[in-house]
Amino acid sequence: MLTQIVKFEVKPESADEFKAALIEDKKGAETEAGLLEMKLFVDNKNPNIFFGYERWADQEALDYHTKQAYTQKVVELVNTVVESVNVMDLGETNPAPLYEKNLNRANPEDDVFIIFFIFKIKQGYREKLLKQFETHVTSTRKEEQGNILFDLYTIDGQDDTLAVYEHWRKESDVWDIHFNQPYAVETGKLMNEAVVGDLDQYMNFVTEIA
């Protein structure tokens, strides 16, 4: 399996055109046998920033997708209206993402709150963080009813970067409940030591667009 997060920053005047192309690309991808999952998001604070979360059966499946006309349309726009693009190939950590084994689903009444937290860490802290997140992720999934999804990934070729991908039933489940849990407090203390710069700069709160 191949899992990616792709971040696009688009010229403001072209954001609507690029969003439409992304949605068309997803519709096409959903007809492909090699696609396992694709979700598209826009940043809540900056409508010119888009994220894709994608899972493919293998590299061959992704290569096939890239050759399709609807994907080539996105590629053309990347070359003309996108100011920056960051393709991140993800590696699993322990505990691994649940994917299809995750029984949690959003309810109709949920105001789903989604976070991409992709952060740089100082030298010497990687293993400490990975160990602490074993407890953090396990406890979050087991104990917090407001959590729908909580996954931690490494990024291939970037040993100084980790990525957290989260879905919550509502925003207050994060600020009022999650961050007050003992394991989250411990993680927060370590993060304040380990992360390069201010943590807020790495948080993207997003809304699913397709």
C-alpha positions as CSV (number, residue, x, y, z in Angstrom):
1,M,0.0,0.0,0.0
2,L,1.1,3.6,-0.7
3,T,-0.2,6.4,1.4
4,Q,0.3,10.1,0.7
5,I,-0.6,13.6,2.0
6,V,-0.3,16.2,-0.8
7,K,-0.4,19.9,0.1
8,F,-1.1,22.5,-2.6
9,E,-0.9,26.3,-2.2
10,V,-2.7,27.9,-5.1
11,K,-2.8,31.5,-6.6
12,P,-5.9,33.2,-5.1
13,E,-7.5,33.9,-8.4
14,S,-7.3,30.3,-9.4
15,A,-8.5,28.6,-6.2
16,D,-12.0,27.8,-7.5
17,E,-10.7,26.4,-10.8
18,F,-8.2,24.2,-8.9
19,K,-10.8,23.0,-6.4
20,A,-13.1,21.9,-9.3
21,A,-10.2,20.0,-11.0
22,L,-9.4,18.2,-7.7
23,I,-13.0,17.1,-7.3
24,E,-13.2,15.9,-10.9
25,D,-9.9,14.0,-10.3
26,K,-11.4,12.3,-7.3
27,K,-14.5,11.3,-9.1
28,G,-12.3,9.7,-11.8
29,A,-10.1,8.0,-9.2
30,E,-13.1,6.4,-7.6
31,T,-13.6,4.3,-10.8
32,E,-10.0,2.9,-10.5
33,A,-9.5,-0.5,-9.0
34,G,-6.2,0.6,-7.4
35,L,-7.7,3.4,-5.3
36,L,-8.3,2.5,-1.6
37,E,-9.2,6.0,-0.3
38,M,-9.0,9.6,-1.4
39,K,-10.2,12.6,0.6
40,L,-9.8,16.3,-0.3
41,F,-9.8,19.3,2.1
42,V,-9.5,23.0,2.1
43,D,-7.8,25.0,4.9
44,N,-10.3,26.7,7.2
45,K,-8.1,29.9,7.5
46,N,-6.7,30.0,4.0
47,P,-9.0,29.0,1.1
48,N,-5.9,28.8,-1.2
49,I,-4.5,25.8,0.6
50,F,-5.7,22.3,-0.3
51,F,-4.8,18.9,1.0
52,G,-5.3,15.5,-0.4
53,Y,-5.1,12.3,1.6
54,E,-4.7,9.3,-0.6
55,R,-4.2,5.5,-0.3
56,W,-3.3,3.4,-3.3
57,A,-2.9,-0.4,-3.6
58,D,0.7,0.1,-4.8
59,Q,2.9,2.3,-7.0
60,E,1.5,0.8,-10.2
61,A,-2.0,1.9,-9.2
62,L,-0.7,5.5,-8.6
63,D,1.2,5.5,-11.9
64,Y,-2.0,4.4,-13.7
65,H,-4.0,7.2,-12.0
66,T,-1.4,9.8,-12.9
67,K,-1.8,9.0,-16.6
68,Q,-5.5,9.6,-16.7
69,A,-7.0,12.7,-18.4
70,Y,-8.6,14.1,-15.2
71,T,-5.3,13.8,-13.3
72,Q,-3.3,15.4,-16.1
73,K,-5.7,18.4,-15.9
74,V,-4.6,18.8,-12.2
75,V,-1.0,18.4,-13.2
76,E,-1.3,21.2,-15.8
77,L,-2.8,23.5,-13.2
78,V,0.0,22.6,-10.8
79,N,2.4,23.8,-13.4
80,T,0.6,27.0,-14.0
81,V,-1.5,28.2,-11.0
82,V,0.0,26.4,-8.0
83,E,2.6,28.3,-6.0
84,S,3.9,25.3,-4.1
85,V,3.1,21.6,-3.8
86,N,4.4,19.1,-1.2
87,V,4.0,15.4,-1.8
88,M,4.6,13.4,1.4
89,D,4.9,9.6,1.2
90,L,3.8,8.3,4.6
91,G,5.2,5.5,6.7
92,E,3.2,3.8,9.5
93,T,4.1,4.0,13.2
94,N,3.0,1.9,16.2
95,P,0.1,1.6,16.6
96,A,-0.6,1.5,12.9
97,P,-3.5,3.3,11.3
98,L,-6.7,1.2,11.4
99,Y,-7.9,2.1,7.9
100,E,-10.9,-0.1,7.1
101,K,-10.7,-1.7,10.5
102,N,-11.7,1.6,12.1
103,L,-15.3,1.2,13.3
104,N,-15.8,4.8,14.2
105,R,-17.9,6.9,11.8
106,A,-19.2,10.4,11.9
107,N,-22.8,10.8,13.0
108,P,-25.3,13.1,11.1
109,E,-25.2,15.5,14.0
110,D,-21.4,15.7,14.2
111,D,-19.7,19.0,13.2
112,V,-16.6,17.1,12.2
113,F,-13.3,18.8,13.0
114,I,-10.3,17.7,11.0
115,I,-6.6,18.4,11.6
116,F,-3.4,17.9,9.7
117,F,-0.5,18.5,12.1
118,I,2.8,18.2,10.2
119,F,5.7,19.3,12.3
120,K,9.5,19.5,12.3
121,I,11.4,18.0,15.3
122,K,14.8,18.7,16.7
123,Q,17.6,16.2,16.4
124,G,17.6,13.5,19.1
125,Y,13.8,13.6,19.8
126,R,12.4,11.3,17.1
127,E,12.4,8.0,19.0
128,K,11.2,9.7,22.2
129,L,8.2,11.2,20.3
130,L,7.4,7.9,18.6
131,K,7.4,6.1,21.9
132,Q,5.2,8.7,23.6
133,F,2.7,8.6,20.7
134,E,2.3,4.9,21.1
135,T,0.6,5.6,24.4
136,H,-1.1,8.8,23.1
137,V,-2.7,7.2,20.0
138,T,-3.7,4.0,21.8
139,S,-5.3,5.9,24.7
140,T,-7.0,8.4,22.4
141,R,-8.6,5.7,20.3
142,K,-9.7,3.6,23.3
143,E,-10.9,6.3,25.8
144,E,-12.2,9.3,23.8
145,Q,-15.7,9.0,22.4
146,G,-15.2,12.3,20.5
147,N,-12.4,10.9,18.4
148,I,-13.2,9.4,15.0
149,L,-9.7,8.9,13.7
150,F,-6.2,9.5,15.1
151,D,-3.1,8.4,13.1
152,L,0.6,9.3,13.3
153,Y,2.9,8.9,10.3
154,T,6.5,9.3,9.5
155,I,7.4,10.9,6.2
156,D,9.8,9.1,3.8
157,G,13.0,10.9,3.4
158,Q,12.3,13.4,6.1
159,D,13.5,12.0,9.4
160,D,12.9,15.4,11.1
161,T,9.2,15.5,10.3
162,L,6.1,13.7,11.6
163,A,2.5,14.0,10.6
164,V,-0.7,13.6,12.7
165,Y,-4.0,13.1,10.9
166,E,-7.1,13.5,13.1
167,H,-10.9,13.5,12.8
168,W,-13.1,14.6,15.8
169,R,-16.9,14.8,16.2
170,K,-16.7,18.4,17.2
171,E,-14.0,21.0,17.9
172,S,-14.5,21.1,21.6
173,D,-13.6,17.4,21.8
174,V,-10.1,18.5,21.0
175,W,-9.6,21.7,23.1
176,D,-11.8,20.9,26.1
177,I,-11.3,17.1,26.4
178,H,-8.4,15.7,24.5
179,F,-5.7,18.2,25.5
180,N,-6.7,17.7,29.2
181,Q,-6.1,14.0,29.2
182,P,-3.0,12.9,31.2
183,Y,-1.3,11.3,28.2
184,A,-2.0,14.4,26.0
185,V,-0.5,16.6,28.7
186,E,2.7,14.4,28.7
187,T,2.9,14.5,25.0
188,G,2.4,18.3,25.0
189,K,5.3,18.7,27.4
190,L,7.6,16.6,25.2
191,M,6.4,18.4,22.1
192,N,7.2,21.8,23.5
193,E,10.8,20.5,23.9
194,A,11.1,18.6,20.7
195,V,9.3,20.7,18.0
196,V,11.2,23.4,16.0
197,G,9.5,26.7,16.6
198,D,5.9,27.3,17.7
199,L,3.5,24.4,17.5
200,D,0.7,26.5,16.1
201,Q,2.5,27.1,12.8
202,Y,2.2,23.5,11.9
203,M,-1.5,23.0,12.5
204,N,-3.9,23.1,9.6
205,F,-7.6,22.9,10.5
206,V,-9.4,21.8,7.3
207,T,-12.9,21.0,5.9
208,E,-13.6,18.1,3.6
209,I,-14.6,19.3,0.1
210,A,-15.2,15.9,-1.6
